[in-house]
Amino acid sequence: MVLWCHDNLFTIITIVPVLWVIRRLFYRIQPRWFVYFLHLFNSNGLGPFKEESKDHFASLSSIVSHDPELRKKKAIRILEIGVGTGVNSCHYPDGSHLVAVDRNPHLKSYWENCRKRLPNIHTGELLVASAENMEQIADNSIDVVVVTLMLCSVPDIDTILREILRVLASGGKYYFIEHIAEFDLQKHGLRRKLQDVGHWLGFWSFLFDGCHMNRDILTNIERAGFSSVDAQKFYNKTWFIFSLTSPSLKGIATK
Ligand SMILES: C[S@@+](CC[C@H](N)C(=O)[O-])C[C@H]1O[C@@H](n2cnc3c(N)ncnc32)[C@H](O)[C@@H]1O
């Protein structure tokens, strides 16, 4: 080994800094690439869950705020975490007060454009923060938390669910839609294997912001401590390689 290092000293001295620069460049480019991908995907109407979202969020209009001031105005306070380019905002009831959180600072300009198209709801600037620690948001202050397509890519689902429970007012609702691991192994066992292999190879995570195709997620939500969880598994209509993420989960958990 020592001899090999000695013989290849020049190569090692050259390659190590090059690899270091490539790694640094990748980490700089990755969040920008993902924002561009999200924008392209959603603005061309290719984003998933269009029909499901419409139905899923329809019940938001029947929610009554815990905050007496908002209640008088028949409005609610919504926190959307991992807001991305803002695809869900068009489903929020008129007069809603929306707090939008995302960890990716490159989304700011997309969020500003999105806000301009939402004159019917009250929005603020994008709060750039990690879902694992949203200290800017007070305990028991939120009527509804919305998270879609985010728990697949976070390092620690349980910490985020604890944060959601912390900020929700008593009786508050957590609306979720996520893609999950294949759940019908009899019919789609091959898809499950491909999800595992794709994850193991790391290419999917590499391209899509740390996304895991093979997470269960419902188990985490069920054991997080909500008073009730109403969830359904379904298949989302997708195409080409994205059909690997067709198995999905939607639901509402109540604090
Ligand atoms: C796949 S995108 C989905 C965006 C949007 N919710 C949608 O359905 O189109 C996931 C988003 O969650 C954000 N995100 C991922 N992990 C996060 C974390 N730990 N805290 C806050 N945002 C996070 C990403 O930056 C990205 O904007």
The ligand as an SDF file (V2000), in Angstrom:
LIG
                    3D

 27 29  0  0  0  0  0  0  0  0999 V2000
  -40.4870   17.2560   -4.1590 C   0  0  0  0  0  0  0  0  0  0  0  0
  -40.5600   18.8960   -3.6200 S   0  0  0  0  0  0  0  0  0  0  0  0
  -42.3200   19.1060   -3.4190 C   0  0  0  0  0  0  0  0  0  0  0  0
  -42.7490   20.5510   -3.4620 C   0  0  0  0  0  0  0  0  0  0  0  0
  -44.2650   20.7610   -3.2810 C   0  0  0  0  0  0  0  0  0  0  0  0
  -44.6740   20.3930   -1.9260 N   0  0  0  0  0  0  0  0  0  0  0  0
  -45.0430   19.9690   -4.3160 C   0  0  0  0  0  0  0  0  0  0  0  0
  -45.8540   19.1010   -3.9400 O   0  0  0  0  0  0  0  0  0  0  0  0
  -44.8360   20.2490   -5.5170 O   0  0  0  0  0  0  0  0  0  0  0  0
  -39.9910   18.8240   -1.9270 C   0  0  0  0  0  0  0  0  0  0  0  0
  -39.7860   20.1920   -1.3260 C   0  0  0  0  0  0  0  0  0  0  0  0
  -39.5210   20.0350    0.0660 O   0  0  0  0  0  0  0  0  0  0  0  0
  -38.3930   20.8290    0.4160 C   0  0  0  0  0  0  0  0  0  0  0  0
  -37.7440   20.1790    1.5560 N   0  0  0  0  0  0  0  0  0  0  0  0
  -37.1420   18.9680    1.5420 C   0  0  0  0  0  0  0  0  0  0  0  0
  -36.6880   18.6930    2.7780 N   0  0  0  0  0  0  0  0  0  0  0  0
  -37.0080   19.7420    3.5720 C   0  0  0  0  0  0  0  0  0  0  0  0
  -36.8000   20.0380    4.9380 C   0  0  0  0  0  0  0  0  0  0  0  0
  -36.1730   19.1830    5.7360 N   0  0  0  0  0  0  0  0  0  0  0  0
  -37.2710   21.2090    5.4210 N   0  0  0  0  0  0  0  0  0  0  0  0
  -37.9310   22.0770    4.6050 C   0  0  0  0  0  0  0  0  0  0  0  0
  -38.1480   21.8530    3.2900 N   0  0  0  0  0  0  0  0  0  0  0  0
  -37.6900   20.7030    2.7840 C   0  0  0  0  0  0  0  0  0  0  0  0
  -37.5320   20.8620   -0.8410 C   0  0  0  0  0  0  0  0  0  0  0  0
  -36.6610   21.9770   -0.8560 O   0  0  0  0  0  0  0  0  0  0  0  0
  -38.5900   20.9260   -1.9310 C   0  0  0  0  0  0  0  0  0  0  0  0
  -38.9590   22.2460   -2.2340 O   0  0  0  0  0  0  0  0  0  0  0  0
  1  2  1  0
  2  3  1  0
  2 10  1  0
  3  4  1  0
  4  5  1  0
  5  6  1  0
  5  7  1  0
  7  8  2  0
  7  9  1  0
 10 11  1  0
 11 12  1  0
 11 26  1  0
 12 13  1  0
 13 14  1  0
 13 24  1  0
 14 15  1  0
 14 23  1  0
 15 16  2  0
 16 17  1  0
 17 18  1  0
 17 23  2  0
 18 19  1  0
 18 20  2  0
 20 21  1  0
 21 22  2  0
 22 23  1  0
 24 25  1  0
 24 26  1  0
 26 27  1  0
M  CHG  2   2   1   9  -1
M  END
$$$$
